[in-house]
């Protein structure tokens, strides 16, 4: 029998996706005068505030069973955010988010390697569609020759690879760890990963930039906690499909608020990538059975 997932966790995942999109927009606005690495560093600094300010949350963050999994989640996630924010600084926010959110393509391999999940041969078609879409998006950005990724498109794609590993670690960690220990691992190791680059490129933020940085931190906290909490109930399929809402919203925010214009090639690539990613999570995620 199939066990229905409560609507509440699905709604939390939707709100998380919206928060991630608003975070990306705020990061883009902050990166207009600050480096992407500095914005990433302040994101984690703001994320640390709840743990530091509330002793009970600090205790929850320090309560864990599998430090190794939390280490993987924190390091992979921290470096992924650094690369993602560097990409946001240099290319349209929608394109950076699209490339970053192709992570389910790579989580297939990580899930097979670390969680023992079998990869379906039918994944080849959506995987190919998603990868062709990524190439078309990068080519439409005018990065050089055919089949050539620019530096910042490549950075966003690398962030997707690491995000795929981080999401796999989250799924493994939720078997034994609480939301706050997973949150704490990302925050601490994210600070470690971004601090050297953020300090080297530091510029004193203006009041408006501080407001954008605070928005990045606030929406990051909300998005991370909602997503991590919801993963206890939602399937990989449901999470993977819902989180693509972040991509759609980021593309819309870029077009409407930042005057980003996508070429026909990029629009085709975006559609192929979204379809391929959804196809991957659809085939990779069996129904949740009654326990």
C-alpha positions as CSV (number, residue, x, y, z in Angstrom):
1,X,0.0,0.0,0.0
2,X,1.0,3.6,-0.5
3,X,1.1,5.9,2.4
4,X,-0.1,9.4,1.6
5,X,2.3,12.1,2.7
6,X,0.6,14.7,4.9
7,X,-0.1,18.0,3.1
8,X,1.7,20.0,5.8
9,X,5.2,18.8,4.9
10,X,4.5,19.3,1.2
11,X,3.4,22.9,1.9
12,X,6.6,23.4,3.9
13,X,8.6,22.2,0.9
14,X,6.8,24.7,-1.3
15,X,7.5,27.6,1.1
16,X,11.1,26.5,1.3
17,X,11.4,26.6,-2.5
18,X,10.0,30.2,-2.5
19,X,12.4,31.2,0.3
20,X,15.3,29.9,-1.7
21,X,14.3,31.9,-4.8
22,X,13.9,35.1,-2.7
23,X,17.3,34.4,-1.2
24,X,18.9,34.1,-4.6
25,X,17.3,37.4,-5.7
26,X,18.6,39.1,-2.6
27,X,22.1,37.6,-3.1
28,X,22.1,39.0,-6.7
29,X,21.2,42.4,-5.5
30,X,23.8,42.3,-2.8
31,X,26.5,41.1,-5.2
32,X,26.0,44.2,-7.3
33,X,28.5,45.9,-5.0
34,X,30.0,43.0,-3.0
35,X,31.8,39.8,-4.1
36,X,29.8,36.6,-4.2
37,X,32.1,35.0,-1.7
38,X,31.5,37.9,0.8
39,X,27.7,37.5,0.3
40,X,28.1,33.7,0.9
41,X,30.1,34.3,4.0
42,X,27.5,36.6,5.5
43,X,24.8,34.1,4.6
44,X,26.3,31.6,6.9
45,X,27.1,34.2,9.5
46,X,23.5,35.2,9.7
47,X,22.5,31.5,9.7
48,X,24.6,31.0,12.8
49,X,22.8,33.7,14.8
50,X,19.8,31.5,16.0
51,X,22.2,28.8,17.2
52,X,24.4,31.3,19.1
53,X,21.5,33.3,20.5
54,X,19.3,30.4,21.8
55,X,21.1,27.9,24.1
56,X,18.5,25.2,23.5
57,X,19.1,25.3,19.8
58,X,22.8,25.1,20.3
59,X,22.3,21.9,22.4
60,X,20.2,20.5,19.6
61,X,22.8,21.4,17.0
62,X,25.5,19.7,19.0
63,X,23.4,16.5,19.5
64,X,24.3,14.0,16.9
65,X,25.1,10.3,16.2
66,X,26.9,10.3,12.9
67,X,29.5,13.1,12.7
68,X,30.9,11.7,9.4
69,X,27.6,12.3,7.6
70,X,27.2,15.7,9.1
71,X,30.7,16.5,8.0
72,X,30.0,15.5,4.4
73,X,26.7,17.4,4.4
74,X,28.4,20.6,5.8
75,X,31.5,20.6,3.5
76,X,29.7,19.7,0.3
77,X,26.9,22.1,1.0
78,X,29.2,24.9,2.1
79,X,31.4,24.8,-1.0
80,X,28.3,24.4,-3.2
81,X,26.9,27.6,-1.8
82,X,30.2,29.4,-2.3
83,X,30.3,28.4,-6.0
84,X,26.7,29.2,-6.5
85,X,27.0,32.7,-5.1
86,X,30.1,33.3,-7.2
87,X,28.1,32.3,-10.2
88,X,25.2,34.6,-9.1
89,X,27.6,37.5,-9.0
90,X,28.7,37.1,-12.6
91,X,25.8,35.6,-14.6
92,X,22.0,36.1,-14.5
93,X,20.4,34.8,-11.3
94,X,18.0,32.5,-13.1
95,X,20.7,30.8,-15.1
96,X,22.9,30.3,-12.0
97,X,20.0,28.9,-10.2
98,X,19.0,26.6,-13.1
99,X,22.5,25.2,-13.3
100,X,22.7,24.8,-9.5
101,X,19.4,23.1,-9.3
102,X,20.4,20.4,-11.8
103,X,21.8,18.7,-8.8
104,X,19.3,15.7,-8.9
105,X,21.2,14.6,-12.1
106,X,24.3,14.0,-10.0
107,X,22.5,12.8,-6.8
108,X,21.5,9.7,-8.8
109,X,25.2,8.6,-8.8
110,X,25.7,9.6,-5.2
111,X,22.6,7.8,-4.0
112,X,23.7,4.6,-5.8
113,X,27.2,4.9,-4.4
114,X,26.4,5.8,-0.8
115,X,22.8,4.8,-0.2
116,X,22.8,1.6,-2.2
117,X,19.9,2.8,-4.5
118,X,19.7,1.1,-7.9
119,X,19.8,3.4,-10.9
120,X,17.1,2.7,-13.5
121,X,18.2,2.4,-17.1
122,X,15.3,4.6,-18.0
123,X,17.2,7.5,-16.4
124,X,19.4,7.8,-19.4
125,X,16.8,9.7,-21.4
126,X,16.0,12.4,-18.9
127,X,19.7,12.6,-17.9
128,X,20.6,13.2,-21.5
129,X,17.8,15.8,-21.9
130,X,18.9,17.7,-18.8
131,X,22.6,17.7,-19.8
132,X,21.7,18.9,-23.3
133,X,19.6,21.6,-21.7
134,X,22.6,22.7,-19.6
135,X,24.8,23.0,-22.7
136,X,22.2,25.0,-24.5
137,X,21.7,27.4,-21.5
138,X,25.5,27.9,-21.3
139,X,25.9,28.4,-25.1
140,X,23.0,30.8,-25.2
141,X,24.9,32.9,-22.6
142,X,27.6,33.5,-25.2
143,X,30.5,31.8,-23.5
144,X,32.6,31.1,-26.6
145,X,32.5,28.0,-28.8
146,X,30.0,25.2,-29.1
147,X,29.9,22.9,-26.2
148,X,31.9,25.3,-24.1
149,X,31.1,26.3,-20.6
150,X,32.2,29.7,-19.3
151,X,34.0,29.9,-16.0
152,X,31.0,31.0,-14.0
153,X,28.6,28.6,-15.7
154,X,31.1,25.9,-14.8
155,X,31.2,27.1,-11.2
156,X,27.4,26.9,-11.1
157,X,27.5,23.3,-12.5
158,X,30.2,22.3,-10.0
159,X,27.9,23.7,-7.3
160,X,25.2,21.3,-8.6
161,X,27.5,18.3,-8.3
162,X,28.3,19.2,-4.7
163,X,24.7,20.0,-3.9
164,X,23.8,16.5,-5.2
165,X,26.3,15.0,-2.7
166,X,24.9,17.3,0.1
167,X,21.3,16.3,-0.6
168,X,22.3,12.7,-0.5
169,X,24.0,13.3,2.9
170,X,20.8,15.0,4.2
171,X,18.7,12.1,3.2
172,X,21.1,9.8,5.0
173,X,21.4,12.1,8.0
174,X,17.6,12.3,8.5
175,X,17.6,8.6,9.5
176,X,19.5,9.4,12.7
177,X,20.0,13.2,13.1
178,X,17.7,16.1,14.0
179,X,17.0,19.1,11.9
180,X,19.2,21.4,14.0
181,X,22.2,19.2,13.9
182,X,22.0,19.1,10.1
183,X,21.4,22.8,10.0
184,X,24.4,23.4,12.3
185,X,26.7,21.3,10.2
186,X,26.0,23.3,7.1
187,X,26.3,26.6,9.0
188,X,29.7,25.8,10.7
189,X,31.4,24.2,7.7
190,X,29.9,26.8,5.4
191,X,31.5,29.5,7.4
192,X,34.8,27.6,7.3
193,X,34.6,27.2,3.5
194,X,33.7,30.8,2.7
195,X,35.6,32.7,5.4
196,X,39.0,32.9,3.5
197,X,37.5,34.1,0.3
198,X,35.0,36.4,2.0
199,X,37.7,38.1,4.1
200,X,40.1,38.6,1.2
201,X,37.4,40.2,-0.9
202,X,35.7,42.1,1.9
203,X,34.2,45.5,1.2
204,X,32.2,47.4,3.8
205,X,28.5,47.0,2.9
206,X,26.3,50.1,2.5
207,X,23.0,50.2,4.5
208,X,21.1,48.9,1.5
209,X,23.6,46.1,1.1
210,X,23.3,45.2,4.7
211,X,19.5,45.0,4.2
212,X,20.1,42.6,1.2
213,X,22.6,40.5,3.3
214,X,20.1,40.3,6.1
215,X,17.4,39.1,3.6
216,X,19.8,36.5,2.3
217,X,20.4,35.2,5.9
218,X,16.8,35.4,6.9
219,X,15.4,33.5,3.9
220,X,18.3,31.0,4.1
221,X,17.4,30.1,7.7
222,X,13.8,29.7,6.8
223,X,14.4,27.7,3.6
224,X,17.0,25.3,5.2
225,X,14.9,24.5,8.2
226,X,11.7,24.0,6.3
227,X,13.4,21.8,3.7
228,X,15.3,19.7,6.3
229,X,12.2,19.2,8.4
230,X,10.1,18.3,5.4
231,X,12.6,15.6,4.2
232,X,11.4,13.4,7.1
233,X,8.1,12.8,5.3
234,X,8.4,13.7,1.6
235,X,9.7,11.4,-1.0
236,X,12.7,12.3,-3.1
237,X,10.3,12.6,-6.1
238,X,8.1,15.1,-4.3
239,X,11.1,17.1,-3.0
240,X,12.9,17.1,-6.3
241,X,9.9,18.3,-8.3
242,X,8.8,21.0,-5.7
243,X,12.2,22.4,-5.4
244,X,12.3,23.2,-9.2
245,X,9.9,25.9,-8.3
246,X,12.9,27.8,-7.1
247,X,14.3,27.7,-10.6
248,X,11.1,28.9,-12.2
249,X,10.8,31.8,-9.7
250,X,14.4,32.8,-10.1
251,X,14.0,33.0,-13.8
252,X,10.9,35.1,-13.4
253,X,12.5,37.4,-10.8
254,X,15.5,37.9,-13.1
255,X,13.3,38.7,-16.1
256,X,10.8,41.0,-14.2
257,X,12.9,42.7,-11.6
258,X,16.5,42.6,-13.0
259,X,15.6,42.9,-16.8
260,X,17.5,39.6,-17.5
261,X,16.7,38.5,-21.1
262,X,17.0,34.9,-22.1
263,X,17.8,34.0,-25.7
264,X,15.5,31.4,-27.5
265,X,18.4,28.9,-27.1
266,X,18.4,29.5,-23.3
267,X,14.7,29.2,-23.1
268,X,14.8,25.8,-24.9
269,X,17.7,24.7,-22.7
270,X,15.9,25.8,-19.5
271,X,12.8,23.8,-20.6
272,X,14.9,20.7,-21.4
273,X,16.9,21.0,-18.1
274,X,13.7,21.3,-16.0
275,X,12.0,18.4,-17.8
276,X,15.1,16.3,-17.5
277,X,15.6,16.9,-13.8
278,X,11.9,16.2,-13.1
279,X,12.2,13.0,-15.1
280,X,15.2,12.0,-13.1
281,X,13.6,12.4,-9.8
282,X,10.4,10.8,-11.0
283,X,12.1,7.6,-12.1
284,X,14.6,7.6,-9.2
285,X,11.9,7.8,-6.5
286,X,9.8,4.8,-5.8
287,X,6.5,5.3,-3.9
288,X,6.7,5.4,-0.1
289,X,5.3,2.2,1.3
290,X,3.5,1.7,4.6
291,X,5.9,0.7,7.4
